[in-house]
Amino acid sequence: MPTTNQAINLEIRDVDIELDQFSLTVDSLLLPKGTTTVLLGPSGSGKSTLLNCIGMLKNTSKAKLLIDNKEVSAKEAHGKIVVIFQRPYLMQGSVEQNATYGLKIQGVARQESAKRVKEVLNQVGLENYEKRDVRSLSGGEAQRVALARALAVKPQALLLDEPLASLDPLLKRQIATEFGQILSASSTTALYVTHDFNEALIVADYIAVIIDGEIKAYGEARKTVSVCSSEEVCKFLNIPRAIPGCICAHANSETWIEVEGLGTQIKFLADSKVRAKQKVYFSVRPEDVHVIKEEHAALYDNCVKAQLCSMVSTGEMSQLSFTLEDSSYELFARISYSEAQIIKPELYKTYLIAFNSEAVCVDYLETSCISV
């Protein structure tokens, strides 16, 4: 059975820190109970500084920490919040000795301590590692020991500061997947700091994007990165900026968006939120955008003409960036090497790109369009 705890809502408010040529200003960041929020941003954006504020590791006179909507002091937060740093900081000795360390400080009885250590080592995939010397561990194994040590004390919140930054890309993806599953199973409220977009998507329930000391985007992970209207966030994440439009027709489950300034209509699958003349932003998942021939248009719900403005190849895959005709609106397409060999993409050439209604991601705004 996974080691679980009484999860908490954790919130930091009124962070206002001035450092040398840098300021961190965050009105509020909520870590919902029992979920993993990823704090995602480039180097020097303030990620670790904000984590230290939440963990009460940095003294800020103005900032307030709230647990379940109640403001708490550093003393009251002590023992409820555990931090895992980029380097695991293991002590000399065995895996078991390291995993037991926090329990000794808490004064947990030996029998209960042994039971918990066995549970958490199984949980992080280190069963039968109890007697292994930590000096013999790989980087990924050492991080798992650090996670096991943290989970053993049953924290109500766990803060992880770029825990996988030193690992190679393949191992990072594997360990990130494992960490995500472990955090979910433990029901711990977690803040996970990284600059790696792909790592964030593996781990996150929620994503907060921080740039230049400010939270620029926050919300459910997939929605936050699927429909983003912030130019600087899109530039950092290397995703197309969401396209503005207006609900122009709605009948049963069939709904259309009229693209702002173009008149092009895009069909999508609406939900109960939709209403006529409502303003929206939308985007299309790159893996669902296809470059097709005219004779295949009937196979798709949406077909638009677009100019290829850039392409980047990364081994087996290529990412194509298209600009919709007569606009600056972008859509990305992610195609395989074999598809690229058939299409033979040429820069600045106009193509017919297609996608189905279920691939359209929509963010509904409260405002209405002036005209339809």
N, C-alpha and C positions, 0 to 999 in steps of 0.2 A: 504493500500500500504506500502511495506517495505521502511524504511528510507534508501536512497541510497546517494552516494557521487561521487566525481570525483576521481576514484582510480588512484594509481600511481605505477610505477615500483620503487622499493626500493632496494638499494644495499649497502652493507658494504664492504669496501676493506681495505687491509693492516692492519688487526688487529694483534698486536704483544704485548702481555701483559705478564709480568713476575710477578708472585705472589710467596708466600712461597711454595716452592717445587711443583710449578705448573706453566705451561705456556699455553697461548691460542694463537694459530697462525692460522689465517684464511686469505688466500689471497683474497677470494671473496665469498660472498653469496648473490645471487639474489633472491628477492621476487617478482615474476611476478605479474603484474597488475591484480587486481581483483581476486586473487587466495589465497588459504591458504597453506602456507608452514609450515610443522611441523618440528621442531628441536628436534630430538629424540636422547636420549643418557642416559647412566647410571648416577647415582648420582656422582657429583664431576667432570663431564666431561667438564664443562665450558658453559653449556646451558644458565644459567641465566646471567652469565657475558657477553656473546655475545649479549643476548637480551638487556642488559643495555647499551652496546655500540651502538646498533642500535637505541635505544630510547634516546640516548644522555644523559643517566643517569650516565654514567661512563666516566670520562675524560681520553681519550687516545690521546696523541699528534700525533701519526702517522696515526691512523685510519681515513678513509674518508667515509662519508655518501653521497650517490648520490640519488637524486630523479629525475626520468626520465632522467638518464645519466648526470645530472648536479650536481656537488659537492655543498653541502649546509652546512651552519654553524648550530650550535645548535639553534641560534635565528631564523634562517629561517625555521628550522624544527618544531619549537614550534607551537603547535596548529594543525599541520598536522598529528602528531603521538600521539596516546593515548595508555597507558599501563594499563593492568589489572593484578594485582598481585594474588598470590595464596590465600591470605586472601582478602576478598572483601573490607575491610576498609570502612564500611558504617557509616554514621553519625547518631546520635540519631535523631529520628523523623520518618516521614512517608516514604513510598516507593516513593511517588510523590516528596517529598522534596529532596530525594537523586537523583532521576532521573533528576531533574531540575537543580542540582548544577552547572554543567558545562555550561549550557545555561545562567545562571545568570552571570557567569564570562565573557562569550562572549557578554553580553549585549543584548541578544535576547529579543524581545518584548514579553510581557506576553501572548498575544493571540497566537503567533507563538510557544512560549515555551510550552503552554498547548497542542497545536496540536501535536507537536513532541513527547512529553512525552506519550500522548495517543497512538501514532503510535508505539513507541518502546516497550511500555509495552505489547501491543497486539502482537508485533513481537516476544517477548521472552516468551509469554505464561503467562503473569501476568495481563491480562485485569481484571478490577474491583479490583485491589490491591492498587489503588492510596492512600487510606487512612490507609492502614495497617501499624502498627508500625513495623519497621524493626527488632525489638527484638523478634517478634513473628514468624519470618521466619525460615524455615528449611535451611540447608546448601546449598541445590540446589537452593532454591528460592533466597537466598542472592546473589549467584553468578549470577543469572539472572538479579537481580537489578543492579549489577556492570556492566554487559554487556549492559543493557539498558541505563545506565548513559553514558557509552562510546559511544554507537551508536547515542545517541541523539545529540551530537555535530558534527555529520557527519565527523568523522576523515577520512583522506585519507589512513591511515595505522593504524592497530590495533595490538598491541603486547600483547600476553596472556602468562603469566609465570606460568605454571602448575596450571591453574585455578580450576581443579577438583581433585587435589591431596588429599584433605582431605575428599572426599566423599567415601562411601562404593562402592564396585565393581558394584552392580546392578544399583545404582543410577548414578554412573559415566558413565556407558554405555548409559543410557537414556539421561542424560544431554549432553554428548558428541555428540550424534546423533542430538539433538536439536541445539547445538552450530554450528555444521557443516552446518546444513540447514540454520540457521540464517546468518552465515557469507557468505554463497553462495548467499543468497537472497539480502544481503546488498551490494554486489559487492565491499566489502572492501578488500584491500590488507592486509593480516594477516600473522603474525608469531605466531605459537602456540607451546609452549614448553611443553614437557612431557617426562617421562621415560617409559611410558606404550605403548607397541607395539600395542595392540588392540585399544586403544584410538586413537593412531596416524592414523591407517587405517580408522577409522570412519570419522575423520575430514579432512584428508590431500588431497590436490591436488598434492602437491610435498612433498617429504621427504628429509631432510638432516640429516644424522647420524653423530653425533659428539662423538668421543672417545678420551680421554686423550688430550683434547684441540685442536683437529684437525678434520676437516670435512673429514670423510672416505668414504662417499657415498652420492650422490645427484642426484635426478631426479624425474620423474613422480612416484607417490606413489606406485602403484601396480607393475610397472616394477622394481623399485629400490629394493623392497623386494622379488620379484618373481625370479629375475635372479641376484644373488649377488655372485661375485667371491672373495670377501674379507673375509679371514678367521676370522679376529677379529670382523667384522660386523656380519657375520653369527653366530658366537658364542654368541654375545650379543643378537641377535634377536631369537636365537634358531631355525634357519632354515638351511636346507642343503646347502652346498656350490655348486654353479653352476658348471656343468660338462663341460669340454672343448671338442670340437669336430670340425668337418669339413663337409661342404656341399659336399656330395659325389654323389648325383643324384638329378636332378630337371626336372620334366616333368609336364607341366600344373600346377595344384595345388598340385601335389604330390611331396614332397621333403623329402630327408632323410639326417640325420646327422650320420656320422661315429664317434663313441665315441673314443676319443684319447687314444691310447694304448690298446684298446680292439678289435676293428673291428666290434663291435656290431652296428647295424644300427637302428636308431630311426626315425620313420615317424612323420612329423609335418605339420601344415598348414603354408605355406610360404606366405610372402607378396612381394611387388614389390622390396624390398631391396635385395633380395637373388641373389647370383651369385655362379657359380660353384667354388669349391675349397676355398670358403670363410671360414675363421675361425669364430667360434661362441662359445658362452657359452649357456647352456640350463638348465632348471630345470622343474620339474613337480609339479603342485599344490598337496599338500598332500591329500586333500579331493577327488582328482581324481585318486589316486593310489589304486588299488584293489588287494587283495590277492586272487588268484583263483586256481581252479583245471585245469589240463591239458585239460580236455574235453571242457572247456569254453574258450580256447585260441582264437578260431576263432571269438569270439565276440568283440575282441579288436584289435586296430591297432598295438599295441606294447606289447610284452611280454618278460620279462627278468628274469633270475634266480638271486636271491639275498639272502644273509644271514641276518637273523634278529640279529642285534647287540645290540639293547636296546629297551625298551618299558616303557612308562610312562602312567599311568591311572589317569584321572582327572574326577571322577564321571561317567557321561554318555559316555565319549569318552576316547579312548586310542590312543596315538601316537606311532607308530612303526617306528624304524629307521633301514633301510636295507642298506647293502653294496653290490654293484654289484659284481658278481662273478669275482675273480681274479683281484680285484682293491680295491681302497680306496674310490671310488665314492659312495656318499650316496643319497638315496631317502627316503622321509618320507611318511608314510601312516597314515591317520587319520580315525579310524574306531569306530563304535558305540559299546556299551556294548553287544548288541545282536549279532553283527558280531564277536566280540571277543569270545563269547561263542561257536560259530560255528567253528571258525578257531582254537581256543585254541593255541595261539601263544607260541612257545618255543624258548628261546634264543639260538642262534648259529645254528639253523636249517635252511636249505635252502628251500626257497619258490619260487613259480612262481608269480611274480607281474605283473600287466597289467595296461595299460592306453591308452586312445585314443589320436589321433594326436592333437585335439584342446586343450588338457590339457598341451601341451608342450609350455613353455615360452622360447623365444629365444632372445639373445642379439647378434646382428651382429657386428663383429669387422671389422676394415678397412683392416687388414692384411689378407693374403692368407696362406693356409697350404703349407708346403714344399712339401708334397706328399699326394696323395689320395689313 
